[in-house]
Amino acid sequence: MKYISTRGGIKPISFSDSVMMGLADDGGLIIPEKIPKVSLDQLRLLNGMNYQNLAFQIMCQYADDIKFSDLESLIQKTYTQETFQNQSITPLNEIDKNKYLLDLSQGPTLAFKDIALQFLGNMFEYLLEKNNGVMNILGATSGDTGSAAIYGVRGKKRVNIFMLSPLDKMSPFQAAQMRSVLDPNVFNVAVKGVFDDCQDMVKEVNDDLEFKSRFNLGAVNSINWARVSAQIVYYFKGYFRAITQSRKKVGDLVDFAVPTGNFGDILAGYYAKEMGLPIRNLILATNENDVLDQFFKTGVYRPKKTDEVIQTSSPSMDISKASNFERFLYYIAGEDPKAVKSLMYLSNHGGFSLLGLPLFERVKQSGFISGKSTERDREEIIRYVHQKSGYMIDGHTADGVKVGLQYSEENVPLVCLETAKAAKFRDLIQRALGIEPTIPQRYQNITSLPQRYETMEKTDVSRLKSFIEEHALKSVV
């Protein structure tokens, strides 16, 4: 399997090279040259496998330059009950008849991003040791990516991490999870702006190819293909569990509802569907920052200006420009890099419209449907799920459940992705339920721990580069 850029400006590279490159050197996103297919007979063989074995069967099709025994060891090292608190890794819980929550937040930071980032941290360590190299990770987060990435690489000798996050735009729990990690290889930067500002700063630094090469900058955001490939696995696992619990058979259709901010989580579902997983609808749920909802409904993609982004109680979705959206555009543009570059240029200069064009027909045939959720919706859905099942869900998950229920049909199982634990969002749970969420013992005093971070203006790209230069890992210590 070789990997290329959505913008066509790099020679085909291996999976290992794609992991280390992160963002493609031409500014595009790395994608597989082709999407592997899984037949119905193969699906029947995959059904019933535990998470580790299923992960190997899926990921070996994407990471075929890595010795299979090594890949298997990395997967076994990553997906342990000690790390994920549950033998199933991603348990499925029923909230109503044929309606389920796929619990993706059993990991160390209580968010779905642990599933990919624990694997990616181990993969980085493996590749760097193999090549006697070092890496400086540069990333941006709107909430949970930062802590999951930090927990994935903290203490690793060959990796330093620089994580940008918006100052005062996350829950106190989310901010503390990142900024209270005091390991010497962890550097947090709080940006006076919104997530899109953080993301723009990261892209501007990466655009300096000499700087990127000199400090061997890598990426942990979902622009890194390895993250998306690891997330494909839980769609397969969720599908198999849903058909078993709803007494369906392999080949029957299932809907997935996905809270969506940066488009990486639902993009993994798109790849699973394209591989042959019987997904009827990928139900994209936004909050009030509904740029993607508007696109899938109207064909008009018009990112908001950063000062137009609304701060909500599902802050990881307070995003205007979803970086993974470019990968989807590549496929609806007929895998034409020139068309992608044109669309991305337009998206960075106000937006574009596909209405009335063949490309919008491809969008409508892609399996996506969409909707938005509001503050009132989140609180109502949190109460609904708690009354029906006793489960507490966070606001992001509530966005997904709300839109999922809007499109659900009685005879088609609906799997809603639970993306974070309610414990991370105490204020919202208190408003919705009038009670405190249960906080795991290891996080009882998280917000009172000492924190270490640097504060920067959103225009401080030169200062950011100087900060990286000062603290970058240049050799094995």
Secondary structure per residue as TSV (DSSP state, phi and psi in degrees):
chain	resnum	aa	ss	phi	psi
A	1	M	-	360.0	124.7
A	2	K	-	-108.1	159.1
A	3	Y	E	-123.4	142.6
A	4	I	E	-129.6	175.6
A	5	S	E	-101.7	147.7
A	6	T	T	-61.1	-19.3
A	7	R	T	-105.3	2.7
A	8	G	S	73.4	14.5
A	9	G	-	-101.8	8.9
A	10	I	S	-126.7	153.1
A	11	K	-	-72.3	152.5
A	12	P	-	-54.6	135.5
A	13	I	B	-126.4	169.5
A	14	S	-	-82.9	168.8
A	15	F	H	-57.0	-46.7
A	16	S	H	-59.1	-43.6
A	17	D	H	-66.4	-33.8
A	18	S	H	-66.7	-36.4
A	19	V	H	-62.6	-44.0
A	20	M	H	-76.3	-29.9
A	21	M	H	-75.5	-37.1
A	22	G	-	69.7	-104.8
A	23	L	S	-77.0	132.6
A	24	A	-	-61.1	148.4
A	25	D	T	-65.2	-16.7
A	26	D	T	-92.6	8.0
A	27	G	S	90.0	-6.5
A	28	G	S	-86.9	-172.8
A	29	L	-	-109.9	145.1
A	30	I	E	-83.2	135.6
A	31	I	E	-138.3	157.7
A	32	P	E	-70.3	146.1
A	33	E	S	-58.6	-33.7
A	34	K	S	-145.8	157.1
A	35	I	-	-96.6	120.8
A	36	P	-	-64.8	149.1
A	37	K	-	-108.7	145.6
A	38	V	-	-121.1	123.0
A	39	S	-	-80.1	168.2
A	40	L	H	-61.6	-40.1
A	41	D	H	-62.7	-39.9
A	42	Q	H	-66.9	-37.6
A	43	L	H	-59.4	-40.8
A	44	R	H	-62.3	-35.2
A	45	L	H	-71.9	-33.5
A	46	L	H	-74.1	-28.7
A	47	N	T	-59.9	130.1
A	48	G	T	95.6	-11.0
A	49	M	-	-69.1	149.9
A	50	N	-	-71.8	171.1
A	51	Y	H	-62.0	-41.0
A	52	Q	H	-64.2	-46.0
A	53	N	H	-68.0	-38.3
A	54	L	H	-64.1	-43.1
A	55	A	H	-59.0	-41.8
A	56	F	H	-63.8	-44.1
A	57	Q	H	-63.8	-34.7
A	58	I	H	-78.6	-48.7
A	59	M	H	-76.3	-23.5
A	60	C	T	-66.2	-19.8
A	61	Q	T	-75.7	-20.8
A	62	Y	T	-102.4	-29.7
A	63	A	-	-110.9	52.0
A	64	D	T	-81.1	-0.2
A	65	D	T	-90.6	-4.7
A	66	I	S	-97.6	134.3
A	67	K	-	-52.4	127.9
A	68	F	H	-58.6	-37.1
A	69	S	H	-65.8	-33.7
A	70	D	H	-70.9	-41.9
A	71	L	H	-61.4	-42.7
A	72	E	H	-62.0	-40.1
A	73	S	H	-65.7	-40.8
A	74	L	H	-62.8	-40.6
A	75	I	H	-66.7	-44.5
A	76	Q	H	-64.9	-36.0
A	77	K	H	-67.8	-33.1
A	78	T	H	-79.2	-50.4
A	79	Y	S	-97.8	75.7
A	80	T	-	-111.8	158.7
A	81	Q	H	-68.6	-27.3
A	82	E	H	-66.0	-36.7
A	83	T	H	-82.0	-39.0
A	84	F	H	-108.7	4.5
A	85	Q	S	63.8	1.0
A	86	N	S	-149.5	130.9
A	87	Q	T	-59.3	-30.0
A	88	S	T	-78.5	-12.3
A	89	I	S	68.3	-54.9
A	90	T	S	-128.5	75.8
A	91	P	-	-64.8	151.2
A	92	L	E	-109.3	126.7
A	93	N	E	-119.0	134.6
A	94	E	E	-83.9	132.4
A	95	I	E	-109.1	-18.1
A	96	D	E	-167.9	174.6
A	97	K	T	-58.5	121.5
A	98	N	T	63.1	18.6
A	99	K	E	-127.0	125.3
A	100	Y	E	-132.1	155.8
A	101	L	E	-108.8	123.1
A	102	L	E	-91.5	108.6
A	103	D	E	-79.0	105.4
A	104	L	-	-104.9	11.3
A	105	S	-	-119.8	42.5
A	106	Q	-	-90.8	-0.9
A	107	G	S	-80.4	-175.1
A	108	P	T	-66.7	-22.7
A	109	T	T	-109.5	11.9
A	110	L	S	62.7	33.7
A	111	A	B	-143.9	155.7
A	112	F	T	-61.6	-23.2
A	113	K	H	-69.4	-17.5
A	114	D	H	-59.5	-34.1
A	115	I	H	-59.5	-42.8
A	116	A	H	-85.8	-37.8
A	117	L	H	-79.2	-26.8
A	118	Q	H	-64.4	-40.1
A	119	F	H	-66.7	-44.7
A	120	L	H	-63.7	-39.0
A	121	G	H	-60.2	-42.9
A	122	N	H	-67.8	-36.2
A	123	M	H	-66.3	-43.7
A	124	F	H	-55.9	-49.8
A	125	E	H	-58.7	-43.1
A	126	Y	H	-61.8	-49.6
A	127	L	H	-69.0	-37.4
A	128	L	H	-69.4	-39.2
A	129	E	H	-65.7	-38.9
A	130	K	H	-62.7	-36.1
A	131	N	H	-107.0	7.8
A	132	N	T	51.0	47.8
A	133	G	-	-116.6	177.4
A	134	V	-	-132.5	161.8
A	135	M	E	-142.9	145.4
A	136	N	E	-116.7	112.1
A	137	I	E	-85.3	133.5
A	138	L	E	-123.5	122.8
A	139	G	E	-144.0	167.7
A	140	A	E	-129.5	148.5
A	141	T	-	-140.7	147.0
A	142	S	S	-102.1	2.4
A	143	G	S	168.3	-82.3
A	144	D	H	-89.9	-24.9
A	145	T	H	-58.3	-42.4
A	146	G	H	-58.7	-52.2
A	147	S	H	-66.7	-39.5
A	148	A	H	-64.8	-40.1
A	149	A	H	-66.3	-44.3
A	150	I	H	-61.8	-44.9
A	151	Y	H	-67.9	-23.4
A	152	G	H	-75.4	-25.7
A	153	V	H	-123.8	-3.5
A	154	R	T	-55.7	134.9
A	155	G	T	81.1	-4.5
A	156	K	-	-78.2	132.5
A	157	K	T	-71.6	-26.0
A	158	R	T	-100.0	6.7
A	159	V	E	-134.4	129.4
A	160	N	E	-110.3	149.2
A	161	I	E	-128.1	133.3
A	162	F	E	-117.6	113.4
A	163	M	E	-118.3	122.1
A	164	L	E	-95.8	137.9
A	165	S	E	-145.7	153.7
A	166	P	E	-75.3	130.2
A	167	L	T	-66.9	129.0
A	168	D	T	62.9	26.0
A	169	K	-	-119.9	9.5
A	170	M	S	-122.6	168.2
A	171	S	-	-68.6	153.1
A	172	P	H	-55.0	-35.1
A	173	F	H	-64.3	-47.9
A	174	Q	H	-60.5	-46.3
A	175	A	H	-62.8	-43.3
A	176	A	H	-66.5	-35.5
A	177	Q	H	-57.6	-38.6
A	178	M	H	-80.6	-51.8
A	179	R	H	-82.4	-7.8
A	180	S	T	-93.3	-1.2
A	181	V	-	-81.7	113.4
A	182	L	-	-105.6	12.2
A	183	D	-	-55.7	143.1
A	184	P	T	-65.6	-13.7
A	185	N	T	-96.5	10.1
A	186	V	E	-114.8	127.6
A	187	F	E	-132.4	115.7
A	188	N	E	-99.8	139.5
A	189	V	E	-126.5	118.9
A	190	A	E	-95.6	118.8
A	191	V	E	-99.5	134.4
A	192	K	E	-78.5	84.1
A	193	G	S	176.1	-156.1
A	194	V	-	-112.3	178.0
A	195	F	H	-56.4	-42.5
A	196	D	H	-58.1	-33.7
A	197	D	H	-65.5	-43.1
A	198	C	H	-60.6	-46.0
A	199	Q	H	-63.4	-40.3
A	200	D	H	-63.2	-38.9
A	201	M	H	-64.2	-42.3
A	202	V	H	-62.3	-44.2
A	203	K	H	-65.6	-37.8
A	204	E	H	-66.0	-39.4
A	205	V	H	-64.7	-43.1
A	206	N	H	-66.7	-25.7
A	207	D	H	-67.6	-20.1
A	208	D	-	-83.6	89.2
A	209	L	H	-64.2	-31.2
A	210	E	H	-66.3	-44.3
A	211	F	H	-64.8	-44.1
A	212	K	H	-59.5	-42.9
A	213	S	H	-70.9	-41.9
A	214	R	H	-61.2	-36.0
A	215	F	T	-108.3	11.1
A	216	N	T	46.0	60.3
A	217	L	E	-75.4	130.3
A	218	G	E	-118.8	173.0
A	219	A	-	-127.8	142.4
A	220	V	-	-116.8	-11.4
A	221	N	S	-59.1	170.7
A	222	S	T	-70.5	3.7
A	223	I	T	-67.2	-20.2
A	224	N	S	-79.1	119.9
A	225	W	H	-57.2	-35.0
A	226	A	H	-57.7	-33.5
A	227	R	H	-65.0	-45.9
A	228	V	H	-62.8	-43.5
A	229	S	H	-62.6	-36.7
A	230	A	H	-68.8	-31.0
A	231	Q	H	-77.5	-21.5
A	232	I	H	-57.0	-34.8
A	233	V	H	-58.5	-44.4
A	234	Y	H	-73.3	-15.1
A	235	Y	H	-69.0	-42.7
A	236	F	H	-62.1	-46.7
A	237	K	H	-64.3	-42.5
A	238	G	H	-63.1	-39.5
A	239	Y	H	-61.0	-50.5
A	240	F	H	-62.1	-39.8
A	241	R	H	-68.2	-37.7
A	242	A	H	-66.8	-42.2
A	243	I	H	-70.3	-30.8
A	244	T	H	-67.7	-48.2
A	245	Q	H	-70.6	-27.2
A	246	S	T	-97.2	7.6
A	247	R	T	59.9	42.8
A	248	K	-	-101.4	179.7
A	249	K	-	-120.1	159.9
A	250	V	T	-58.5	127.8
A	251	G	T	112.0	-22.6
A	252	D	-	-71.1	153.0
A	253	L	-	-84.4	147.7
A	254	V	E	-134.6	145.0
A	255	D	E	-98.6	145.3
A	256	F	E	-121.5	128.2
A	257	A	E	-106.7	128.1
A	258	V	E	-131.0	116.5
A	259	P	E	-60.8	130.4
A	260	T	-	-130.9	125.4
A	261	G	S	-120.7	-69.7
A	262	N	S	-93.5	2.6
A	263	F	S	74.7	4.5
A	264	G	H	-75.1	-42.3
A	265	D	H	-63.6	-48.5
A	266	I	H	-73.7	-26.4
A	267	L	H	-62.8	-37.6
A	268	A	H	-60.2	-37.1
A	269	G	H	-65.2	-37.1
A	270	Y	H	-62.0	-43.7
A	271	Y	H	-64.2	-41.0
A	272	A	H	-60.6	-43.2
A	273	K	H	-63.4	-43.6
A	274	E	H	-67.9	-27.4
A	275	M	H	-70.0	-23.8
A	276	G	T	126.4	3.5
A	277	L	-	-67.7	130.2
A	278	P	-	-73.4	74.4
A	279	I	E	-97.8	125.7
A	280	R	E	-77.8	-60.2
A	281	N	E	-126.8	138.0
A	282	L	E	-98.1	108.1
A	283	I	E	-94.4	106.8
A	284	L	E	-87.5	123.4
A	285	A	E	-115.7	126.6
A	286	T	E	-111.4	169.3
A	287	N	-	-95.4	-151.2
A	288	E	S	-63.7	-20.1
A	289	N	-	-84.6	80.8
A	290	D	-	-102.4	34.1
A	291	V	H	-56.9	-44.5
A	292	L	H	-71.3	-38.0
A	293	D	H	-58.9	-45.1
A	294	Q	H	-62.8	-38.4
A	295	F	H	-63.4	-49.7
A	296	F	H	-69.1	-22.7
A	297	K	H	-87.2	-34.5
A	298	T	H	-119.7	-16.8
A	299	G	S	84.3	0.6
A	300	V	E	-99.2	122.7
A	301	Y	E	-111.8	110.1
A	302	R	-	-136.8	90.3
A	303	P	-	-59.8	145.7
A	304	K	-	-78.1	155.7
A	305	K	-	-70.4	155.3
A	306	T	G	-59.5	-32.2
A	307	D	G	-79.6	-1.6
A	308	E	G	-97.7	-10.2
A	309	V	-	-67.8	130.1
A	310	I	-	-89.6	133.0
A	311	Q	-	-83.1	124.9
A	312	T	-	-128.1	179.1
A	313	S	S	-87.2	7.5
A	314	S	S	-122.6	69.9
A	315	P	G	-64.9	-25.9
A	316	S	G	-67.3	-12.0
A	317	M	G	-106.2	9.6
A	318	D	-	-83.2	69.2
A	319	I	-	-131.2	140.2
A	320	S	S	-103.3	-41.8
A	321	K	S	-110.3	104.0
A	322	A	-	-82.7	113.6
A	323	S	T	-64.7	-31.7
A	324	N	T	-76.5	-10.9
A	325	F	H	-57.5	-29.3
A	326	E	H	-61.0	-36.0
A	327	R	H	-63.6	-41.3
A	328	F	H	-65.4	-40.9
A	329	L	H	-59.3	-34.5
A	330	Y	H	-57.4	-42.2
A	331	Y	H	-76.2	-39.8
A	332	I	H	-74.7	-18.2
A	333	A	T	-86.6	13.7
A	334	G	T	71.2	29.2
A	335	E	S	58.0	40.0
A	336	D	-	-107.6	105.5
A	337	P	H	-59.4	-33.7
A	338	K	H	-64.3	-41.5
A	339	A	H	-64.6	-38.9
A	340	V	H	-62.7	-45.9
A	341	K	H	-60.5	-38.7
A	342	S	H	-65.5	-44.8
A	343	L	H	-65.7	-39.3
A	344	M	H	-68.7	-35.4
A	345	Y	H	-61.4	-46.1
A	346	L	H	-64.0	-40.1
A	347	S	H	-64.0	-29.9
A	348	N	T	-84.9	-3.8
A	349	H	T	-128.4	43.8
A	350	G	T	111.7	-26.1
A	351	G	-	119.7	-174.4
A	352	F	E	-153.0	166.2
A	353	S	E	-127.8	131.8
A	354	L	-	-103.5	2.8
A	355	L	T	-57.0	126.9
A	356	G	T	84.6	-2.1
A	357	L	S	-101.2	154.6
A	358	P	H	-55.7	-30.4
A	359	L	H	-61.5	-34.3
A	360	F	H	-71.7	-30.0
A	361	E	H	-62.6	-38.5
A	362	R	H	-65.2	-37.9
A	363	V	H	-60.0	-46.1
A	364	K	H	-68.8	-22.7
A	365	Q	T	-94.9	3.3
A	366	S	T	-81.2	-10.9
A	367	G	T	97.6	0.4
A	368	F	E	-91.3	137.3
A	369	I	E	-132.1	160.0
A	370	S	E	-143.5	165.2
A	371	G	E	-165.6	171.2
A	372	K	E	-125.2	161.8
A	373	S	-	-130.5	153.9
A	374	T	-	-120.8	175.8
A	375	E	H	-57.2	-45.6
A	376	R	H	-62.4	-41.9
A	377	D	H	-59.2	-45.9
A	378	R	H	-58.2	-47.0
A	379	E	H	-65.4	-40.3
A	380	E	H	-64.8	-41.4
A	381	I	H	-70.3	-37.3
A	382	I	H	-59.0	-42.5
A	383	R	H	-66.6	-42.5
A	384	Y	H	-59.4	-48.9
A	385	V	H	-65.7	-39.5
A	386	H	H	-65.7	-40.5
A	387	Q	H	-67.5	-40.1
A	388	K	H	-74.0	-38.2
A	389	S	H	-130.2	-15.0
A	390	G	S	86.6	-4.0
A	391	Y	-	-81.9	141.8
A	392	M	-	-97.4	129.0
A	393	I	-	-120.0	156.7
A	394	D	-	-86.7	178.8
A	395	G	H	-68.2	-37.2
A	396	H	H	-62.7	-47.8
A	397	T	H	-61.0	-38.5
A	398	A	H	-62.3	-38.5
A	399	D	H	-57.2	-45.1
A	400	G	H	-65.3	-43.3
A	401	V	H	-64.5	-42.4
A	402	K	H	-58.0	-50.5
A	403	V	H	-72.8	-33.8
A	404	G	H	-60.4	-46.1
A	405	L	H	-63.0	-32.6
A	406	Q	H	-60.7	-33.3
A	407	Y	H	-108.5	2.0
A	408	S	-	-72.7	151.2
A	409	E	-	-124.3	145.1
A	410	E	T	-55.8	-38.8
A	411	N	T	-95.1	1.9
A	412	V	S	-111.9	116.5
A	413	P	-	-56.3	137.7
A	414	L	E	-112.7	121.9
A	415	V	E	-109.9	115.0
A	416	C	E	-99.5	127.7
A	417	L	E	-79.3	119.3
A	418	E	E	-86.3	111.4
A	419	T	-	-97.8	-15.7
A	420	A	B	-158.7	156.5
A	421	K	-	-80.2	145.5
A	422	A	G	-60.6	-25.3
A	423	A	G	-58.1	-23.0
A	424	K	G	-79.1	-7.5
A	425	F	-	-136.8	65.3
A	426	R	H	-58.6	-44.9
A	427	D	H	-61.2	-43.0
A	428	L	H	-64.1	-43.3
A	429	I	H	-64.8	-39.2
A	430	Q	H	-62.7	-41.3
A	431	R	H	-65.7	-41.8
A	432	A	H	-77.9	-40.5
A	433	L	H	-115.0	-15.3
A	434	G	S	74.5	15.4
A	435	I	S	-136.4	163.8
A	436	E	-	-83.9	139.3
A	437	P	-	-71.2	153.2
A	438	T	-	-75.8	126.2
A	439	I	-	-104.3	125.9
A	440	P	-	-55.5	148.8
A	441	Q	G	-53.9	-39.9
A	442	R	G	-69.8	-10.1
A	443	Y	G	-119.1	17.0
A	444	Q	T	-56.7	-39.0
A	445	N	T	-116.6	28.6
A	446	I	G	-57.5	-41.3
A	447	T	G	-77.3	-11.1
A	448	S	G	-99.3	-1.0
A	449	L	S	-74.2	152.8
A	450	P	-	-59.9	143.3
A	451	Q	-	-123.4	148.7
A	452	R	-	-131.8	121.2
A	453	Y	-	-161.2	159.5
A	454	E	E	-103.7	139.7
A	455	T	E	-105.1	134.2
A	456	M	E	-138.1	155.0
A	457	E	E	-76.2	156.9
A	458	K	T	-69.0	-12.7
A	459	T	T	-97.8	4.0
A	460	D	-	-86.0	47.6
A	461	V	H	-65.9	-40.1
A	462	S	H	-64.2	-38.5
A	463	R	H	-66.8	-38.6
A	464	L	H	-60.8	-43.9
A	465	K	H	-64.2	-38.7
A	466	S	H	-65.4	-39.5
A	467	F	H	-62.9	-44.2
A	468	I	H	-62.6	-45.7
A	469	E	H	-58.9	-39.1
A	470	E	H	-67.9	-36.3
A	471	H	H	-110.8	0.7
A	472	A	-	-64.1	145.8
A	473	L	-	-80.5	123.1
A	474	K	-	-109.5	-16.6
A	475	S	S	-158.7	167.7
A	476	V	-	-67.3	129.9
A	477	V	-	-103.4	360.0
